[in-house]
Amino acid sequence: MDSNTSSLYDTGSTAASGDTAVNIIILLVGLVLYIALIVFAILTMWKMYRKAGKPGWAAVVPIYNYVVLLEIVGRPIWWILLTFVPIVNIYVALVVALDLAKSFGKSTAFGVGNFLVPIITYPILAFSKDAHYGGPIAAGLDSFAPAPDRAMTPPKTTADGQPIVPTMNETPQPPVAPTSTGQPVPPAAPSPEVPSEPSQPRPPQF
C-alpha cells in the first residue's frame, strides 16, 4: 500500500467517524425533545383533569384516562367501545373534542382545534385562566351529535382552581346595571308596607 492509498483511507475513515458522531448527536437531541414532549403532554392532561375536578393521575392510566375524559364531557362510559370501531372512532373523537371545548366555555372552532392540533389547544384549556370548566356539556343528551353551545359565565373557584358547585339554597343574583361613572348601582331595598288605617264611618246627615 503506497502513501497515496493510505492517505485516502485515513481521510475516508475520518469522514465516516464524523458522520457517525453527527448522527448520534441528532439522535440524542431528538430523544430529548421526544421525552420533553411526552412530559409536557402528561402535565397538560394532569392539569386539565384537575381543573375539571378529576384526579390528575387518571391522565397517565391507559384506557381509564379516556373513561375520565368521557365523564368530563358528559358522554356515557360505553362510548369507549366505539373507539375500537373503524371510522366510527374518528367521529367519536371529533364529538368528544367539540364537547371538551364547550365544557370549558370555548367555541366550536376551538373544538375543531382540539381534534386537529390538541398539542396547541389542550395547554390553553389546562393553563389559561380564561378557560373555566362549567360542567359536562353533554350530560343528559341521548344524541350522538355534538352538544350545543351554551352561554357560560366563569364559575367561582377555590384557591387551588377547583370549581365551586352552588348548593340548592343558593339563588342567582340579578344583574346590576352600572351608573354613568361605571360603578354598579345596588338594588333598591323593598319599602316596608305601611298598614292602612281603617276607614271611619261617616255620620248620617239630616
Secondary structure, DSSP 8 states (H G I E B T S, - for coil): --HHHHHHHHHHHHHHHHHHHHHHHHHHHHHHHHHHHHHHHHHHHHHHHHHTTS-GGGGGSTTHHHHHHHHHHT--GGGGGGGGSTTHHHHHHHHHHHHHHHHTT--HHHHHHHHH-HHHHHHHHHH-TT----S-TTTT--SSS-----------B-TTS-B----TT--------B-TTS-B----------------------
